[in-house]
Amino acid sequence: MTDWFWKKLSFLAGLAATFALFAFVIFSANIEMKDLDLWLHLATGKYILQHQIIPQVDIFSCTIAGAPWINHEWLFQVIVYFLYSLWGIDGLSYLQIALVTLTFLFLLWLGYNKEKQLGPIFILLLVLLVYQTRLTFRPDLFSFLFLVLYIYILALKLGERSSLWLLLILQILWSNIHGFFIIGPVLIGLGFISEWIKRHIRMPFEWNSVGRLTDEEYTNLKQAFFIVLLACLVNPYGLRGALYPFNVLFSISGKSKLFFSVIGELQKPIAFNFSSIFSISPYSEFRYLIILSLGSFVLNYRRFDVGAFLLWLVFLCFSLNAVRNLVFFAIIAYLVFIINTQSFSFEKILPARLKNFKLRCFGSIVAKCILAAWILNQISLYALSGYYDFDKFERKSEYGGISLRNFPQKAVDFLVVNRVSGNFFNDFNSGAYLVGRVSPRIKVFIDGRTELYGPDFFEKYQKIWMGDSKAFDDAVEEYHLTGFFLNSVRVSAPIDTIKHLYARQDWVLVYFDYDAAIFLRDIPENKEWIDRFRIDLSKWQAPKMDLMRLGVTSVTPYQHMSRGQTLFNLNFFDQAKEEAQEVLRIEPTNVKAYKLLGKINLEKKEYEAAFENLRKAKLLDSSDMEIRYNLAVSLYYLKNLKLAREQCDRVLADNRKNAKTLYLLALINANEKEYEKSIELFKEAQQISPKLIDDILKIGDLLFDQNEFGRAKEVYKLALEAGAQLDYVHQKLGECYQELGQIDLAQTEFKKAQESKEVNKNNPYKL
């Protein structure tokens, strides 16, 4: 066979891999709509189109209403709502597919070389895998495309005067679609700096000449910089809008760090410690791109491009700052890899026996075919991703349409259908969805616009969300709150918060299901809804699944499990048990159901039943340390201290800072009269978590019952730091002092116990 044949076959194999890659791109881009902020964008776009005005102040919140709002995404919102009004969710899916596909087409155009197909296709695949981490319908999709278009114009069109007009139009669009529009001027600025270095600083090898611009291109670049800076001013807010990215940037080092610690997309992708830096996960594809792109600079050290390296370094630092920035670096990593390898011959580093032309072609063909096969296999695996739609009794794919698992859809349907109105407290994740579905009838407490609410307000929100009763009462009065929306789609609402609300007489539960709990304040404005929908959870009955209609389909009944967990948190143990049993009727091997049953048994002091259920849970999932801890609790009360100790040791081997397990192990040692070891463990646990009052009191009470009054006294004194059950703690301290013959101290503690009882009587809702 001729060299021409092998070369042609290799080229066709490369085309096959390229087509497979773009099939993967289009398939991935069709992922279901699941971004929380989408609904805020739709509501804002609707408002702009209906009122023909771009809001300058907040219009959705009951807490910051009228606060100045720089809505830097207004054009995106108008586009989104316009498409949604025409074609619904399908219209948004089409736009998402178009944006993602165009981005990758331009990347391919910039890097494709029919003589070197394998490298660019493989790196582009890594870019796609990183892209999938941010593949949600957000303005970021436009920014990714604009970044690639910018580089395309600067790399291939800069010598033409039309490039200035193209950059002007592109920058105006970017400045009104996404707050990352500052990337445009940054790209040109980096280009100017690198060109100045090449012209004025003597460097080794060919560094001064690689990628150097002509005088005409250099002139156009300088003009482009001022043009795009002026284009940033073309927005509804003028200079304030143009300076928005800088205001966000300067706020990062202050209190706004709070957002970076609690919001997933703002957290760092790589922790700066030895184990994380030298690990391949998480974000393994991102890490591979760092290594490969850096390696390409090393291989091409003689023709090192200063401009490409500056670009690479700046975007690497940008991406290491937050997960949401990973795709920007992935794009740059691909481009610098192309720059560094387009003139580099890998034949130079191959062993002599592998330099044969036909052998290299054969190897290339095999590699491209393997890559194409792997991509097609990934598509088939991803196509299986989905979950069960219990309303339609059919499987819902994670591709196409709107997610049924990310939003409290039924809970908000309740608000929509019954036209509930008022000022609502809501969790952070529900804010944008509520704005999109029930604004303006309901004003939200908080939504995803972190830069607008600010860190101080977010801190206040967190206190209320975690059950701070004073912060709750203050917010109700300050913002005239009439409703409380507790989302439980993914995670149950905080125990203290929902307990607090359900215990109060002035708040009434009107909606309860797997996705949320809704409370309304008992005021005249809410009387109609409260009279119609008041829920008494003591009478709750778990809905029964129609198993005949379900058939033999394997499903996970997450709805029953979610309700069961919430009922357990509210101490409705019989109702929670009924939900867990229904889970097992549907899915007999559900670990969470056995775990919940075991916890219910422990609360009801049914220790043998607890052991049996937790044993089943442990056999199904031995990696769940909470199961092992609860199993140890059941064994302790069944007097099997040896096995209880073994389970505690296993939990602590996994995490030595598990305070509840340390308290339990201290209790086991106290039971065996190993007091020194018990106190040592107790103090270790107390340093980690001094607020676990129930665990602390168990140890104190056991020591008291064993007549170890001196040791019990020390435990009770430390229990005061928990700030809970103070009447009981002071009473027990008094009894300890009394037994030790310290009568004056005993009388003082008894007096404090009585005062604490009076305080509790006057604060019936205090947590």
Secondary structure, 3 states (H helix, E strand, C coil): CCHHHHHHHHHHHHHHHHHHHHHHHHHHHCECECCCCHHHHHHHHHHHHHHCCCCCECCCECCCCCCECCCCCHHHHHHHHHHHHHHHHHHHHHHHHHHHHHHHHHHHHHHCCCCCCHHHHHHHHHHHHHHHHHCCCCCHHHHHHHHHHHHHHHHHCCCCCHHHHHHHHHHHHHHCCCHHHHHHHHHHHHHHHHHHHHHHCCCCCCCCCCCCCCHHHHHHHHHHHHHHHHHCCCCCCCHHHHCHHHHHHHHCCCCCHHHHHHCHHHCCCCCCCHHHHCCCCCCHHHHHHHHHHHHHHHHCHHHCCHHHHHHHHHHHHHHHHCHHHHHHHHHHHHHHHHHHHCCCCHHHHCCHHHCCHHHHHHHHHHHHHHHHHHHHHHHHHHHCCEEEECCCCEEEECECCECCCCCCHHHHHHHHHCCCCEEEEECHHHHHHHHHHHCCCEEECCCCCHHHHHHHHHHHHHHHHCCCHHHHHHHHHHHCCCEEEEECCCCCCCHHHHHHHHHCCCEEEEEECCCEEEEEECCHHHHHHHHHHCCCHHHCCCCCCCHHHHCCCCCCCHHHHHHHHHHHHCCCHHHHHHHHHHHHHHCCCCHHHHHHHHHHHHHCCCHHHHHHHHHHHHHHCCCCHHHHHHHHHHHHHCCCHHHHHHHHHHHHHHCCCCHHHHHHHHHHHHHCCCHHHHHHHHHHHHHHCCCCHHHHHHHHHHHHHCCCHHHHHHHHHHHHHHCCCHHHHHHHHHHHHHHCCCHHHHHHHHHHHHHHHHHHHHCCCCC
